[in-house]
């Protein structure tokens, strides 16, 4: 499952182009994401990814650690983002992904801004 999540990070998040077909490849239409107290459904998540592509020119995600249990993978990862204004922000992310039928159906995550302007604090849930 770690390889699957790395693919998602690479093709959906690190990819500078918004591509809804790639989102549909990896995420169920029933997808729910809980991030820092905010709940996003599938359509809101798509808008979130679109917003990220508007604000971020480059994103790099490094998995620090992970744990797997049946259809769940937990990751501790760092997300480094270069914003359109040239500034860089880094977030520490703890995420629990639930996978069913080859797609992510839920993510429960906490993000912590560890470097950069405080206005990027909610980059993980912005729509």
C-alpha positions as CSV (number, residue, x, y, z in Angstrom):
1,X,0.0,0.0,0.0
2,X,2.9,2.4,0.5
3,X,3.6,2.2,-3.2
4,X,0.0,3.1,-3.9
5,X,0.1,6.1,-1.6
6,X,3.4,7.2,-3.2
7,X,1.7,7.0,-6.6
8,X,-1.1,9.2,-5.3
9,X,1.3,11.7,-3.9
10,X,3.3,11.8,-7.2
11,X,0.5,11.8,-9.7
12,X,-2.1,13.9,-7.9
13,X,-0.2,16.2,-5.4
14,X,3.3,16.6,-6.8
15,X,2.0,16.9,-10.4
16,X,1.8,20.6,-11.1
17,X,-1.2,20.1,-13.4
18,X,-4.8,19.7,-12.2
19,X,-6.1,16.5,-13.7
20,X,-9.5,15.3,-12.5
21,X,-9.0,12.0,-14.3
22,X,-6.1,11.2,-12.0
23,X,-8.2,12.1,-9.0
24,X,-10.9,9.8,-10.2
25,X,-8.3,7.0,-10.7
26,X,-7.3,7.1,-7.0
27,X,-10.2,8.5,-5.0
28,X,-13.7,7.0,-4.6
29,X,-16.7,9.3,-5.5
30,X,-17.7,8.6,-1.9
31,X,-14.4,9.9,-0.6
32,X,-14.4,11.9,2.7
33,X,-11.4,13.8,4.1
34,X,-11.1,15.1,7.6
35,X,-8.3,17.5,7.9
36,X,-7.6,19.7,11.0
37,X,-11.3,19.7,12.0
38,X,-12.6,20.4,8.5
39,X,-14.6,17.7,6.6
40,X,-14.4,17.7,2.8
41,X,-16.5,15.4,0.6
42,X,-15.3,14.2,-2.9
43,X,-16.5,17.3,-4.8
44,X,-15.0,19.7,-2.1
45,X,-11.7,17.6,-2.3
46,X,-11.6,18.1,-6.1
47,X,-12.0,21.9,-5.5
48,X,-9.2,21.7,-2.9
49,X,-6.8,20.1,-5.3
50,X,-7.7,22.7,-7.9
51,X,-7.0,25.5,-5.4
52,X,-3.7,23.9,-4.5
53,X,-2.7,23.9,-8.2
54,X,-3.6,27.7,-8.3
55,X,-1.4,28.5,-5.3
56,X,1.5,26.0,-5.6
57,X,4.1,25.8,-8.3
58,X,6.0,22.8,-6.9
59,X,5.2,20.3,-4.3
60,X,7.4,17.5,-2.9
61,X,6.2,14.9,-0.4
62,X,8.5,12.7,1.6
63,X,7.1,9.7,3.6
64,X,9.0,9.6,6.9
65,X,7.2,6.6,8.3
66,X,4.2,4.5,7.6
67,X,2.2,1.6,9.1
68,X,-0.3,-0.7,7.4
69,X,-3.2,-2.7,8.8
70,X,-5.4,-4.6,6.3
71,X,-7.0,-1.8,4.1
72,X,-5.6,1.1,6.2
73,X,-2.2,2.9,5.8
74,X,-1.0,5.5,8.2
75,X,1.7,7.9,7.0
76,X,3.9,10.5,8.7
77,X,5.0,12.7,5.8
78,X,6.5,16.1,5.1
79,X,5.0,18.3,2.3
80,X,7.3,21.0,0.9
81,X,5.4,23.5,-1.3
82,X,6.8,26.3,-3.4
83,X,4.0,28.9,-3.7
84,X,3.4,31.1,-6.8
85,X,4.9,34.1,-5.0
86,X,8.2,32.1,-4.7
87,X,8.0,31.5,-0.9
88,X,8.3,28.0,0.5
89,X,6.2,26.3,3.2
90,X,6.6,23.0,4.9
91,X,3.9,20.9,6.6
92,X,4.3,17.9,8.8
93,X,1.3,15.6,8.1
94,X,-0.1,12.6,9.9
95,X,-2.6,10.8,7.8
96,X,-4.7,7.7,8.0
97,X,-5.9,6.5,4.6
98,X,-8.7,3.9,4.2
99,X,-8.7,2.0,0.9
100,X,-11.5,-0.1,-0.6
101,X,-11.8,-1.5,-4.1
102,X,-8.5,0.0,-5.2
103,X,-9.5,3.6,-4.3
104,X,-9.1,5.8,-1.2
105,X,-12.5,6.2,0.5
106,X,-11.4,8.2,3.5
107,X,-8.5,10.2,4.9
108,X,-8.2,11.5,8.4
109,X,-5.3,13.9,8.7
110,X,-3.6,16.5,10.9
111,X,-1.3,19.0,9.3
112,X,1.1,21.3,11.1
113,X,2.9,24.2,9.5
114,X,6.5,23.9,10.4
115,X,8.1,26.4,8.0
116,X,6.8,29.5,6.2
117,X,4.2,32.2,6.4
118,X,1.3,31.5,8.8
119,X,-1.2,32.3,6.1
120,X,-0.3,28.9,4.6
121,X,-1.4,27.1,7.8
122,X,-4.6,25.8,6.2
123,X,-3.1,24.8,2.8
124,X,-4.2,21.2,3.5
125,X,-7.9,22.0,3.6
126,X,-8.4,25.2,1.5
127,X,-11.1,25.2,-1.1
